[in-house]
Amino acid sequence: MEPLRVLLALAGTGAAAGLALLPYVPRVPPAALPGKLTATTFALERPCCVFDRHANASDTVWLAVAFANASAAFRNPPSRADVPPYEQLPTTHSYMTLETAAATYACSASSPAVLRVGGDTVCGGQGGRDPCNGPLPSPGPYRVKFLVMGCHGPKAETRWSDPILLRRAGSPSTIDPAPVRHGSDVVVIASILASLGAVLAAAVLCAMGAKAWGSLCHQDSGTGTFTRRSYRTHHIPPALPQPLPPGCRCSPPGLGCFAPRPPGPCPAE
């Protein structure tokens, strides 16, 4: 049974047809990297100095991505026109992406140390014409391998990676809607702090009120009494002109009234 399994694996990779099988195994970087594994993407080490002896300037290197349980059934495409696209992943359980010139992975090339699988969020509008590197639809696990393609088809390939499992989103049912219960010591400390805050606020308000009241009192007591030049009440009626006493008339101004005269005209002066 074991020899048969080996033969099937060789047939699946194309080694039986003379395809060069490289000992390189793709892997996720072991170092701690931000976003190394997410719910839809993962990072791969860049395969530096792997294809120099098996590729020329006109060759390209592809990345084949497959569900781990479907990698054994993957068949290398005979030409670029037969490359399985990203859009067929739900039905074919595999696709190819990240078409790159072989010189990019040469020993002398300077390029990013990692590759990101699933990082293209807008490739859905490309209509499948270009190799899409779209987000992965499920946690997997997945397996990947690199494939060197020439003008006449595949030339070399690496081994399949170990299964790569993406992060899983938390289920809403696992979230506890109840508030976190704090210990009694925390409740007591919180109550004391709240009381101290209220006392401090009340003291500040009292100080501000006393200062304002003192200022008003100082303004009112500046003269001691309220004085004005004239003051007239409205409830006391005004004084009416008094009539002159009988017989007091024809007096020169400022001399008052003369003694009463007999009735008649005033004597000529």
C-alpha positions in Angstrom: 0.0 0.0 0.0 2.8 2.4 0.8 4.6 2.1 -2.6 1.3 2.7 -4.3 0.8 5.9 -2.3 4.2 7.1 -3.3 3.5 6.4 -7.0 0.3 8.3 -6.7 2.1 11.3 -5.1 4.7 11.3 -7.8 2.1 11.2 -10.5 0.3 14.1 -8.9 3.3 16.2 -8.8 4.4 15.4 -12.3 7.7 13.8 -11.2 6.9 10.7 -13.3 6.9 12.9 -16.4 10.4 14.2 -15.8 9.5 17.3 -13.8 12.2 18.4 -11.4 11.2 18.0 -7.8 13.1 20.5 -5.6 13.7 19.7 -2.0 12.5 23.1 -0.8 9.4 23.0 1.5 7.4 26.3 1.7 6.6 27.4 5.3 5.2 30.2 7.3 8.0 32.3 8.9 8.8 31.0 12.4 9.5 34.5 13.7 6.8 36.6 15.3 5.3 38.9 12.6 2.3 41.1 12.7 -0.5 39.5 10.8 1.4 36.3 10.1 -1.8 34.3 10.3 -5.2 36.0 10.0 -8.7 34.8 9.2 -8.2 35.2 5.4 -4.4 35.5 4.8 -1.1 34.0 5.8 2.6 34.8 5.2 5.1 32.6 3.5 8.9 32.8 3.4 10.3 34.0 0.1 12.0 31.1 -1.7 15.4 32.7 -2.2 18.0 30.8 -4.3 15.7 27.9 -4.9 15.1 28.1 -8.7 18.4 29.5 -10.0 19.5 26.2 -11.5 16.1 25.3 -13.0 14.7 28.5 -14.4 15.8 31.1 -17.0 14.9 34.7 -17.6 11.7 33.9 -19.5 10.3 31.5 -16.9 7.8 32.4 -14.1 7.2 31.0 -10.7 3.6 30.3 -9.5 2.2 29.4 -6.1 -0.3 26.6 -6.1 -2.8 26.8 -3.2 -5.0 23.8 -2.3 -7.1 22.6 0.6 -4.9 20.1 2.5 -7.2 17.2 1.8 -7.2 18.1 -2.0 -3.5 18.6 -2.5 -2.8 15.0 -3.6 -5.4 15.4 -6.4 -3.9 18.6 -7.8 -2.6 18.3 -11.3 0.0 20.8 -12.7 -1.5 22.7 -15.7 0.2 22.1 -19.0 0.3 25.8 -19.9 -0.6 29.2 -18.6 -4.0 29.1 -20.2 -4.9 26.1 -18.1 -3.9 27.6 -14.7 -6.8 27.1 -12.3 -8.1 30.6 -11.2 -9.0 31.8 -7.8 -12.7 32.0 -8.6 -12.9 28.2 -9.0 -11.5 27.4 -5.5 -15.0 26.5 -4.1 -15.4 23.8 -6.8 -11.9 22.7 -7.7 -10.5 23.1 -4.1 -7.3 24.6 -5.5 -6.0 27.5 -7.6 -2.7 29.1 -8.6 -1.6 32.7 -7.9 1.4 35.1 -7.4 2.8 34.7 -10.9 6.3 36.2 -10.5 9.4 36.3 -12.8 11.9 33.7 -11.7 14.6 36.3 -11.5 12.7 37.9 -8.5 13.7 34.9 -6.4 17.4 34.8 -7.5 20.1 34.9 -4.9 21.1 38.4 -6.0 17.6 39.9 -6.0 16.5 42.2 -3.3 12.8 41.7 -2.5 10.6 41.5 0.5 11.4 38.6 2.9 7.8 37.3 3.0 4.9 36.7 0.6 1.3 37.2 1.6 -1.3 34.8 0.4 -4.8 36.1 0.2 -3.9 39.8 0.4 -5.7 41.1 -2.7 -9.2 42.2 -1.8 -10.1 43.8 -5.2 -9.3 41.0 -7.6 -12.9 40.0 -7.9 -13.3 42.7 -10.6 -10.6 41.3 -12.8 -12.9 38.7 -14.4 -10.4 35.9 -13.8 -8.0 37.2 -16.5 -5.1 37.8 -14.1 -3.9 35.5 -11.3 -6.0 36.6 -8.4 -4.6 36.5 -4.9 -7.9 36.8 -3.1 -8.8 36.3 0.5 -9.1 32.7 1.6 -12.7 31.7 2.2 -12.2 29.5 5.3 -9.6 28.6 7.9 -8.6 25.6 5.9 -6.1 24.0 6.5 -4.3 24.7 3.2 -1.1 23.4 1.6 1.0 25.4 -0.9 3.9 24.7 -3.4 5.9 26.7 -5.9 5.8 25.7 -9.6 8.2 26.9 -12.3 6.4 27.4 -15.6 8.2 27.9 -18.9 7.0 28.5 -22.4 6.3 24.8 -22.9 4.8 24.0 -19.5 6.0 23.1 -16.0 9.7 22.7 -15.5 10.2 22.3 -11.7 8.3 22.3 -8.5 8.8 22.3 -4.7 7.3 20.0 -2.2 3.9 20.7 -0.6 4.0 22.6 2.6 2.7 21.3 5.9 -1.0 22.1 6.5 -1.5 25.8 7.3 -4.5 26.6 9.5 -5.8 30.1 9.6 -7.2 31.9 12.6 -10.9 31.3 13.4 -13.3 34.1 14.2 -14.9 33.9 17.7 -18.4 32.6 17.8 -21.0 35.1 19.1 -22.4 32.4 21.3 -19.1 32.3 23.3 -19.3 35.9 24.3 -20.7 36.4 27.8 -23.2 39.3 27.7 -23.1 39.7 31.5 -21.0 42.5 32.9 -17.7 41.6 34.6 -18.2 41.1 38.3 -15.6 42.8 40.4 -14.5 41.7 43.9 -15.9 43.4 47.0 -12.6 45.2 47.6 -12.8 46.9 44.2 -16.4 47.9 44.9 -15.5 49.5 48.2 -12.6 51.4 46.7 -14.7 52.7 43.9 -17.4 53.9 46.4 -14.8 55.7 48.5 -13.3 57.4 45.5 -16.8 58.5 44.3 -17.6 59.9 47.7 -14.3 61.8 47.9 -15.1 63.3 44.4 -18.5 64.4 45.5 -17.1 66.1 48.7 -14.4 67.8 46.7 -16.9 69.1 44.2 -19.2 70.4 47.0 -16.3 72.2 48.7 -15.3 73.9 45.4 -18.8 75.1 44.8 -19.2 76.5 48.4 -15.9 78.4 48.1 -17.0 79.9 44.8 -20.4 80.9 46.2 -18.8 82.5 49.4 -16.4 84.5 47.3 -19.3 85.8 45.0 -21.5 86.6 48.0 -18.6 88.5 49.8 -18.1 90.6 46.6 -21.7 91.6 46.5 -21.8 92.6 50.2 -18.7 94.7 49.7 -20.3 96.6 46.9 -23.5 97.3 48.9 -21.7 98.6 52.0 -19.4 101.0 50.3 -21.2 104.2 51.4 -23.2 102.9 54.4 -26.5 104.6 53.3 -28.3 105.0 50.1 -28.3 108.7 49.2 -29.6 110.7 46.3 -29.9 114.4 45.6 -33.7 114.3 45.3 -36.2 111.8 46.3 -39.9 112.0 45.7 -42.4 109.5 46.9 -45.3 108.7 44.6 -47.9 108.0 47.3 -47.8 111.6 48.8 -49.9 114.1 46.8 -48.1 117.3 45.7 -48.8 120.5 47.7 -51.5 122.7 46.2 -51.1 126.6 46.1 -52.6 128.2 49.1 -55.0 131.3 48.6 -53.9 134.7 49.8 -55.5 136.1 53.0 -58.5 138.4 52.5 -57.4 142.0 51.8 -53.8 141.1 51.1 -53.2 142.3 47.6 -51.5 144.9 45.5 -48.4 144.4 47.6 -45.0 145.2 46.2 -42.9 142.1 45.7 -41.0 141.0 48.7 -42.9 143.2 51.2 -45.7 140.9 52.2 -49.2 142.0 52.6 -50.3 145.5 53.7 -53.0 146.2 56.2 -56.4 145.7 54.9 -57.9 148.6 53.1 -61.5 149.6 52.6 -63.0 148.2 49.6 -62.3 150.3 46.6 -59.6 151.1 44.1 -56.0 151.4 45.2 -54.9 155.1 45.7 -52.9 156.5 42.9 -49.2 156.5 43.5 
